[in-house]
Amino acid sequence: MNCRYVQAHLSAYIDMELTGIEQQRIRVHLENCMECSAEYDTLRQVKHLIRHLPTMRPLRGEEVILQRIQKYRAVPRAPRRTLFHTRWWRYAWGAAAIALVIWLTPRDENNPPQPVQSDALVTPLTSSYPKRSFSFPLFRRSETNPIMTPPSVPGHTPVILTSPDPFAPLPPNPAIMPVVENKWGTTGTLQPLFDLQPR
Amino acid sequence: MVYTAAAKSMEDEIQREFDELVRRYYRQAYNLAYRLTGNAADAEDLVQDAFLRAYRFFDRYDRSMPFMNWFSRIMVNLYIDEYRRRGRLKTISLDEPQQTEEGEEGTTLDIPDPGPTSLEIALDKVYVDAIHEGLQHLPPDFRTAVLLADIQGHSYEEIAEMMGTSIGTVRSRIHRGRKQLRDYLLKRYPELFERGDLK
């Protein structure tokens, strides 16, 4: 808390527009610093003087204003334009419409669409774009995603590839373990370690 | 345009409400305008224009906030617009002697309101004129911020909203404005800062 900081914040201090801690710090500083204290006194005096300037009385009463308002009111005028009638909004609507047309136009970089003669106003403007540098993530009207929909060939049923179930029991392989049949079943089955019934 | 009776009566009610507000706040508004513009004629014009504009946009007035806050904002904006439209700042050197102030000010200065403010403090007319002069020497943005804080007693936040700036800007304007006014007064009337009874 140096003098420069304090002196820069003296007006805010006088108006009590600082945080509590700042107010307190500056107060402590003012108690110990003669120079800042003198500066504070003069600024506070300035505020005091302005606040105690005499209230000026107008030469004429408020009737003049009331008459002007009456006169204003007597003149018939169209209702004030609302938000959607102002000129700015009209331009915004127009811009939005043009943007929508560009957006919905299908993009084909190999065969750029040619101007259509029948709609000379809108189509040349939008279709003369050779290529757009931006791409919207939302849908387009007449394009389908080739990844999600594979081409269908007549007479061919697509093979549905499924991954094997990792928890399914493996079929017995006689090359690894020969299948031996005994009275409890085959070697693939679980066999007791001892006989439950004495032979 | 077709008015129904209900709409007509509602409009009359709004009109009556606004007239009441004009009567109640006219003096206060005039006082602020006088200190802003520096003379009675401009102050009267400013107040009239501001009230007319307030009437035109009265449907946008939020009844939950004080009328004077909303109205001050309109008036301050009008004043600053007017100042910028004129395109010139009345720059008078602080050092050069003021030769024309007596001739002009003598005719335009109004009678101070003999209210309680002039009873509780006995500021000499010389000093009142000096402070008024000093205020007029401030840049208009500084003067506006200082007056809103000291005469109207608005917080920095309210002033920032009225003037369309940040709180930091308001703080800086008030501080610099007060310092400039202090220097102006200190050069001419150093006794203003010696009298103990004003503090």
Chai-1 contact restraints between the chains, C-beta under 6 A:
chainA,res_idxA,chainB,res_idxB,connection_type,confidence,min_distance_angstrom,max_distance_angstrom,comment,restraint_id
A,S11,B,I174,contact,1.0,0.0,6.0,A-B,restraint_1
A,S11,B,H175,contact,1.0,0.0,6.0,A-B,restraint_2
A,S11,B,R178,contact,1.0,0.0,6.0,A-B,restraint_3
A,A12,B,R171,contact,1.0,0.0,6.0,A-B,restraint_4
A,E17,B,Y156,contact,1.0,0.0,6.0,A-B,restraint_5
A,T42,B,R182,contact,1.0,0.0,6.0,A-B,restraint_6
A,T42,B,F193,contact,1.0,0.0,6.0,A-B,restraint_7
A,L43,B,R178,contact,1.0,0.0,6.0,A-B,restraint_8
A,Q45,B,F193,contact,1.0,0.0,6.0,A-B,restraint_9
A,V46,B,R178,contact,1.0,0.0,6.0,A-B,restraint_10
A,V46,B,L181,contact,1.0,0.0,6.0,A-B,restraint_11
A,V46,B,R182,contact,1.0,0.0,6.0,A-B,restraint_12
A,K47,B,D150,contact,1.0,0.0,6.0,A-B,restraint_13
A,L49,B,I131,contact,1.0,0.0,6.0,A-B,restraint_14
A,I50,B,D150,contact,1.0,0.0,6.0,A-B,restraint_15
A,R51,B,D150,contact,1.0,0.0,6.0,A-B,restraint_16
A,H52,B,I121,contact,1.0,0.0,6.0,A-B,restraint_17
A,P54,B,P112,contact,1.0,0.0,6.0,A-B,restraint_18
A,P54,B,S118,contact,1.0,0.0,6.0,A-B,restraint_19
A,T55,B,N31,contact,1.0,0.0,6.0,A-B,restraint_20
A,T55,B,D113,contact,1.0,0.0,6.0,A-B,restraint_21
A,T55,B,G115,contact,1.0,0.0,6.0,A-B,restraint_22
A,T55,B,T117,contact,1.0,0.0,6.0,A-B,restraint_23
A,M56,B,N31,contact,1.0,0.0,6.0,A-B,restraint_24
A,M56,B,Y34,contact,1.0,0.0,6.0,A-B,restraint_25
A,M56,B,D110,contact,1.0,0.0,6.0,A-B,restraint_26
A,R57,B,D110,contact,1.0,0.0,6.0,A-B,restraint_27
A,R57,B,I111,contact,1.0,0.0,6.0,A-B,restraint_28
A,R57,B,D113,contact,1.0,0.0,6.0,A-B,restraint_29
A,P58,B,Y30,contact,1.0,0.0,6.0,A-B,restraint_30
A,L59,B,A40,contact,1.0,0.0,6.0,A-B,restraint_31
A,E62,B,V22,contact,1.0,0.0,6.0,A-B,restraint_32
A,E62,B,R23,contact,1.0,0.0,6.0,A-B,restraint_33
A,E62,B,Y26,contact,1.0,0.0,6.0,A-B,restraint_34
A,I65,B,V22,contact,1.0,0.0,6.0,A-B,restraint_35
A,I65,B,Q48,contact,1.0,0.0,6.0,A-B,restraint_36
A,I65,B,F51,contact,1.0,0.0,6.0,A-B,restraint_37
A,L66,B,D19,contact,1.0,0.0,6.0,A-B,restraint_38
A,R68,B,L52,contact,1.0,0.0,6.0,A-B,restraint_39
A,I69,B,Y55,contact,1.0,0.0,6.0,A-B,restraint_40
